[in-house]
């Protein structure tokens, strides 16, 4: 992948915040294909795995955010309406 993430599980790489769900998922899929090929060097594979783990957490957070927005839609007497998300 060429990138060596230097973030921990608690602090994701700063570039992740700028990625959409689709971008992060695409990158994660590429990392999975790369790791499954088994052709990378050990150090590069570990770095790719770390990046993949961070991307997975980012995707999960984006999905949770979307789920909150969807759950904010409730059926009212006049049809679907929005309520405040806490």
Secondary structure, DSSP 4 states (H G I P E B T S, - for coil): --------SSS--GGGGG--HHHHHHHHHHHHHHHHHT-S-HHHHHHHHHHHHHHHHHHHHHHHHHHHHHHTEEEETTEEEE----
